[in-house]
Amino acid sequence: MALLIGLALPFGAHARQAINLSGLPMVVCPVEAQQTSPPAFDEPTCEPGRFYALDPQGRELWARLQFTVDQDWIDTPGPKGVFISGLAASEVYLNGVKIGANGQPGPDRASERPGRIDYAAHAPRDLFVAGENTLDLHLSSHHGFLTLRAPMQGLFLDEYGSPTADILSYYWPGLIMLGVFILGGMVFLAMAARSEDREAPIILAVMSASLGAQLLIETSRGLVAYPYPLHDARLIGIVLGAYLFSLSLIAHGLKEFSALTLKRRLSGLLGAAVLLLAPVALARGFDGKTWTTLALAFGLGALIAGYAAWKGRRDVWPYIAGFSFAMVLAVFTQSQFIDLHLYWLGALFLIALFVRQALTLIREQARRRAETRRAEALDAALALAQQASEPAVLTLESAGRTDYVRTEEIIRIQGAGDYVDLVYADGRTVLYTLTLTALEQLLPPTFLRVHRSHIVNTAYVGRLEREPGGGGRLVMTGEIEVPVSRRIMPRVKTALSQAGGASAATIAL
């Protein structure tokens, strides 16, 4: 990652003027007491070095390098700048003139003011000379809590501008995947809430969240020019994100490709968690810790899927191929894998899993609806059978008298405010003091409300006729017509297909 960040600057928005100074030989000198200006660089304590080998962690030092530019480069339009990336406070001198300070270097933590991780100092054009030039750096790094193998990451001449913007130009192809991970996490959580098997979508939600968090932390360097001490937290966050993604990837493999019980899957996941700690603890550098953790996780995923294939699962071969490809890509591209490739592969993988999970949820919901229809049909059949053997009796008030009404004698009911009209099979119509909604609660399941003002006994339904506006009407025994509202037409059709009247009803479309 450090090398790639360094290379991002000369290939950014101002690449036409970029000159990489990182590989040039330098002279490095420790700082003498109270020294505030560049030394002579010829003291016995000075030694040769290179920019990438500079280590100001826990110390203060001066470094000098000489570089050559021609007049054509000096005359190139646009302001000039010296770009420096690394974990240090710094001062920059061009040909003996101080051109910028990034924080304030000092001999100890108390006197140092931390600089930004990426910094650009404006270099006036008239300070350059055609031919050999001198660049002096005053560095110190006392505020980090990690000790890095290569704390200094890039030194360039370029057109003056924002180093953060140039770094973002390197990161943005991966950053556009952030929306996929955020949306994926939300969708998978929604699926978990609606699914009987919540384990699989929750695992995928964690996978999306960990990838999204890792990507956001990774690209934060191109979004915010943060002080260099925060870089330690950023590195830890990237490794932690990779570790959580790796665990969720293995959890997904154990869930999808094995017949293990939940207890055994948790035991396997615990073993994988311990195994994944090995690259975190042993690999050199945070880039190495990250890509080796991911490569190991993809390798374990391929092994789990391979075992399922050996057991006869044919649908796992795409997983074996995908995991194996990701593992090989991680090994061969390393830092570039964790900067870019991981997020594109992760997005494609999550999209494929989203489609699969969505299809699973659709099938599950279809099964639930079928089970619900079968249960409702059984309830309706039982209600009809019970009504035939033991007819339900309603106690209703009408004009000061109490009537005991057998429900199998009712064809339909029409409501009007606080009254209902019951139409009987023998042609009688009787008005009772009761609201339609209150009466609906007393009726057996063989009765169906088809309109805000109408309830019918499905045993007397002859046919259902659809009208052009989306509504319809039921034709009852005796050619009695009852309107059906457009809003509940689908429910009426379904209910009639399940109720006792379905055998005699005809639906006319």
Residue pairs with C-beta under 8 A, 6 or more apart in sequence:
1 238
1 286
1 287
1 290
1 335
1 338
1 339
2 150
2 153
2 285
2 287
2 335
3 153
3 335
4 170
4 335
4 336
4 339
5 85
5 118
5 153
5 154
5 167
5 170
5 221
6 22
6 85
6 153
6 154
6 155
6 156
7 154
8 166
8 167
8 169
8 170
8 171
9 18
9 83
9 85
9 154
9 156
9 158
9 163
9 166
9 167
10 18
10 19
10 20
10 156
10 158
11 18
11 170
12 158
12 165
12 166
12 167
12 169
12 170
13 161
13 165
13 166
13 169
14 78
14 158
14 159
14 161
14 166
15 158
16 76
16 159
17 73
17 76
17 78
17 80
17 157
17 158
17 159
18 156
18 157
18 158
19 67
19 69
19 73
19 156
19 157
19 158
20 155
20 156
21 51
21 65
21 67
21 135
21 155
21 156
21 157
22 50
22 51
22 52
22 154
22 155
22 156
23 50
23 51
23 52
24 50
24 51
24 65
24 66
24 67
25 48
25 49
25 50
25 65
26 48
26 49
26 50
26 51
26 54
26 63
26 64
26 65
27 41
27 46
27 47
27 48
27 49
27 63
27 64
27 65
28 46
28 47
28 48
28 49
28 54
28 61
28 62
28 63
29 39
29 41
29 43
29 45
29 46
29 47
29 61
29 62
29 63
29 64
30 45
30 59
30 60
30 61
30 62
31 60
31 61
31 62
31 107
31 138
31 140
32 39
33 107
35 62
38 62
38 64
38 93
38 96
38 136
38 138
39 46
39 62
41 62
41 64
49 63
51 63
51 65
51 152
51 155
52 150
52 152
52 153
53 150
54 61
54 63
54 86
54 139
54 151
54 152
55 151
55 152
56 87
56 88
56 105
56 139
56 140
56 141
56 151
56 152
57 87
57 141
57 144
57 147
57 148
57 151
58 141
58 142
59 140
59 141
60 105
60 106
60 107
60 138
60 139
60 140
61 138
61 139
61 140
62 136
62 137
62 138
62 139
63 136
63 137
63 139
64 134
64 135
64 136
64 137
65 134
65 135
66 132
66 133
66 134
66 135
67 132
67 133
67 135
67 157
68 131
68 132
68 133
69 128
69 130
69 131
69 133
69 157
70 130
70 131
71 130
74 125
74 128
74 130
76 159
78 159
78 160
79 122
79 123
79 125
79 159
79 160
80 122
80 123
80 124
80 125
80 128
80 157
80 158
80 159
80 160
81 120
81 121
81 122
81 123
81 157
81 158
81 159
81 160
81 161
82 92
82 94
82 99
82 100
82 120
82 121
82 123
82 135
82 155
82 156
82 157
83 118
83 119
83 120
83 154
83 155
83 156
83 157
83 158
83 163
83 166
84 90
84 92
84 102
84 118
84 119
84 120
84 121
84 137
84 154
84 155
85 117
85 118
85 119
85 152
85 153
85 154
85 155
85 163
86 117
86 139
86 151
86 152
86 153
86 154
86 228
87 117
87 141
87 144
87 148
87 151
87 152
87 228
87 229
87 231
88 102
88 105
88 115
88 139
88 140
88 141
88 151
88 152
88 228
89 102
89 103
89 104
89 105
89 106
89 112
89 113
89 114
89 115
89 139
89 140
89 141
89 228
90 101
90 102
90 103
90 105
90 115
90 119
90 137
90 138
90 139
91 98
91 100
91 101
91 102
91 104
91 105
91 137
91 138
92 98
92 99
92 100
92 101
92 102
92 121
92 135
92 136
92 137
92 138
93 99
93 134
93 135
93 136
93 137
93 138
94 123
94 127
94 128
94 133
94 134
94 135
95 127
95 128
95 129
95 133
95 134
96 134
96 136
97 127
99 121
99 122
99 123
99 124
99 127
100 119
100 120
100 121
100 122
101 115
102 115
102 116
102 119
102 121
103 112
103 113
103 114
103 115
103 116
103 227
103 228
104 111
104 112
104 113
104 115
105 112
105 138
105 139
105 140
106 112
106 113
106 140
106 142
107 140
108 142
109 142
109 143
112 140
112 141
112 142
112 143
114 143
114 227
114 228
114 229
115 227
115 228
116 225
116 226
116 227
116 228
117 221
117 225
117 226
117 227
117 228
117 230
117 231
118 163
118 164
118 167
118 221
118 225
119 163
119 225
120 160
120 161
120 162
120 163
122 160
123 157
123 160
137 155
139 152
141 151
141 228
143 227
143 228
143 229
144 151
144 228
144 229
144 231
144 232
145 229
145 232
146 232
146 235
146 236
148 285
148 286
149 284
149 285
150 285
162 225
163 225
164 221
164 222
164 223
164 224
164 225
165 222
167 221
167 222
168 175
168 219
168 222
168 223
169 222
170 222
170 339
171 218
171 219
171 221
171 222
171 339
172 219
172 222
173 340
173 344
174 215
174 218
174 219
174 339
174 340
174 342
174 343
174 344
175 215
175 219
175 222
177 215
177 343
177 344
177 346
177 347
178 212
178 215
178 216
178 219
180 347
180 350
180 351
181 208
181 209
181 211
181 212
181 215
181 343
181 346
181 347
181 350
182 208
182 212
184 204
184 205
184 208
184 350
184 351
184 354
185 205
185 208
185 209
185 212
187 354
188 201
188 202
188 204
188 205
188 208
188 354
188 357
189 201
189 202
189 205
191 201
191 357
191 358
191 361
192 198
192 201
192 202
192 205
194 361
194 365
195 201
195 360
195 361
195 364
196 364
197 364
199 255
199 262
200 252
200 255
200 256
200 357
200 360
201 357
203 248
203 251
203 252
203 255
204 248
204 252
204 350
204 353
204 354
204 357
206 244
206 248
206 251
207 245
207 248
207 249
207 252
207 346
207 350
208 350
210 241
210 244
210 245
210 248
211 241
211 245
211 342
211 343
211 346
211 350
213 237
213 241
213 244
214 237
214 238
214 241
214 242
214 245
214 342
215 241
215 343
217 234
217 237
217 238
217 241
218 238
218 338
218 339
220 226
220 234
221 234
226 234
235 286
236 286
238 286
238 290
238 338
239 280
239 286
239 289
239 290
239 293
242 290
242 293
242 294
242 338
243 276
243 280
243 293
245 294
245 297
245 346
246 272
246 276
246 293
246 294
246 296
246 297
247 269
247 272
247 273
247 276
247 297
249 297
249 298
249 301
250 268
250 269
250 272
250 297
250 300
250 301
250 304
251 265
251 269
252 301
252 353
253 300
253 301
253 304
253 305
253 319
254 260
254 265
254 268
254 269
254 304
255 265
256 319
257 304
257 305
257 307
257 308
257 313
257 316
257 319
258 265
258 268
258 304
258 307
258 308
260 268
272 297
272 300
275 296
275 300
276 293
276 296
276 297
278 296
279 288
279 289
279 292
279 293
279 296
280 289
280 293
283 289
283 292
283 293
287 334
287 335
287 338
288 334
290 338
291 330
291 331
291 334
291 335
291 337
291 338
292 330
294 326
294 330
294 337
294 338
294 342
295 327
295 330
295 331
298 323
298 324
298 326
298 327
298 330
299 323
299 327
301 319
301 323
302 319
302 320
302 323
302 324
302 327
305 316
305 319
305 320
305 323
306 316
306 320
308 316
309 316
309 317
309 320
322 345
322 349
326 345
329 337
329 341
329 345
330 337
330 338
330 341
330 342
333 341
373 494
373 498
376 495
376 498
377 497
377 498
379 445
380 445
380 446
380 458
380 495
380 498
380 499
380 500
381 500
383 444
383 445
383 446
383 500
384 446
384 459
384 499
384 500
386 444
387 407
387 408
387 444
387 446
387 459
388 408
391 406
391 407
391 408
392 406
392 407
392 408
392 443
392 444
393 404
393 405
393 406
393 407
394 404
394 405
394 407
394 439
394 442
394 443
395 402
395 403
395 404
395 405
396 402
396 403
396 405
396 422
396 432
396 434
397 403
397 432
397 433
397 434
398 430
398 431
398 432
398 433
399 431
403 430
403 432
405 422
407 443
407 444
407 446
407 447
407 457
408 457
408 459
409 424
409 425
409 426
410 422
410 423
410 424
410 425
410 447
410 457
411 423
411 424
411 425
411 456
411 457
411 460
411 476
411 477
411 478
411 480
412 423
412 454
412 455
412 456
412 457
412 460
412 476
412 480
412 482
413 420
413 421
413 422
413 423
413 436
413 439
413 447
413 454
413 455
413 456
414 420
414 421
414 423
414 436
414 453
414 454
415 421
415 435
415 436
415 437
415 439
415 452
415 453
415 454
415 455
416 453
417 435
418 433
418 434
418 435
419 431
419 432
419 433
419 434
420 431
420 432
420 434
420 435
420 436
420 439
421 429
421 430
421 431
421 432
422 429
422 430
422 432
423 429
423 480
424 430
425 460
425 477
427 478
432 439
436 449
436 453
436 455
439 455
440 447
440 449
440 455
443 455
445 499
446 457
446 458
446 459
446 499
446 500
447 455
447 456
447 457
447 458
448 455
448 456
448 458
448 492
448 495
448 496
448 499
449 455
449 488
450 456
450 474
450 482
450 483
450 484
450 485
450 488
450 492
451 482
451 483
451 484
451 485
451 488
452 485
454 482
454 483
456 474
456 476
456 482
457 501
458 495
458 496
458 499
458 500
458 501
458 502
458 505
459 499
459 500
459 501
460 476
460 477
460 501
461 474
461 475
461 476
461 496
461 499
461 501
461 504
461 505
462 474
462 475
462 476
462 477
462 479
462 504
462 505
462 506
463 474
463 475
463 505
463 506
463 507
463 508
464 472
464 473
464 474
464 475
464 484
464 492
464 493
464 496
464 505
464 506
464 507
464 508
465 472
465 473
465 474
465 475
465 508
466 472
466 489
466 507
466 508
466 509
467 473
469 486
470 486
470 489
471 483
471 484
471 485
471 486
471 489
472 483
472 484
472 489
472 492
473 481
473 482
473 483
473 484
474 481
474 482
474 484
474 492
475 481
476 482
484 492
493 507
496 502
496 505
496 507
